[in-house]
């Protein structure tokens, strides 16, 4: 079963497979070596990844609020 989200292993960020920021980085030759895939958001979060601010702004805002609330 293919993943629905991509992530960057070093940055610990996950996002949609069509993310503009990730695609730009891949086009410049970066990102690919550290790319990981997740089936869903729950799996990504359980692995310690945070949402991408570019392609998942609402999830990112919620994550950021949760980091500040303790």
Secondary structure, DSSP 8 states (H G I E B T S, - for coil): ---SEEEETTTTEEEETT-HHHHHHHHTT-SGGGEEEESSHHHHHHTT-EE-TTT-HHHHHHHHHHHH--
